[in-house]
Amino acid sequence: MKLNELLSKVESDAGKLLLMYLHKVGTATVDQISEKFGWTKMKTYNIINSLREEDFVAPLEHSSQDRYALKQVTLWNYAQD
């Protein structure tokens, strides 16, 4: 799924911001996300859990911290457009 398609399926602006951020950085911890956007950890977990329910993000299993990444995004190939 392309990032634009993914973003169109997310209703909350905060969810969209988080998806774009994870697309840019690859993976991030809850602390990094909270600090980046000025959100409380509780708000960050709520947004992540909502995105997990939709199967858009997933935790990294072998991480010592709560680290998350996008589940699947096809990178746009600008050379084809």
Steps between C-alpha positions, in 0.01 A plus 500: 500500500631845414533760772228723350256206498589421859451861610160514331382214723593676825250748639701676771757765419720367781489152347600642162788693656625187671482295180693766305759518777550123507523499122780757522701355790425128463453416867446702815447447869201634690734747671632626165148541359373675814793739498475571127134601513471625859246229586467326833601135502137407560389690189783342300402149612135572416592609147732203453236257627244645261742457210585147616131407500485610136816294431703805391780486758664222697741474791848371436525173686866499602525857623588584858266801481152539356608559140254513210511497120260509208377155408494547124553790267611493140746777433395721213721468194520850352692376195185327377277811522 
